[in-house]
């Protein structure tokens, strides 16, 4: 088994690929859009986390950031559709639905 691992790593290095033992998966989380709300409404995540919003309603929704940076929009998310954002900076990121402004959420990103 060790020989197979050593050969695999050796071929990866020769091919210019990263060492498979050092490749780390970035964390990810899902926010469901359901019953005209974001579930969970608030998330605390580390820097580098990918957030994926999935629309489980029968109506379109949109992600509009209200802070950090204010006003940026992710466009309409059709029923069954999704949008993703990678949070690369620490901070508090509040957002709302661009179609239904009473729908509110917040992502709190901590530094590492």
Number of C-alpha atoms within 10 A of each C-alpha: 6 7 8 9 12 11 12 14 17 14 13 14 13 10 9 9 11 12 13 12 8 7 8 7 7 11 13 15 13 15 21 19 26 14 12 18 18 20 16 13 15 15 17 12 19 18 19 19 19 18 19 16 21 22 25 19 17 12 15 19 27 23 25 22 21 18 14 14 11 12 12 13 16 16 15 18 20 17 15 13 14 19 17 16 13 14 19 14 15 17 15 15 20 18 24 21 26 19 15 14 13 11 17 20 21 19 19 16 20 16 11 7
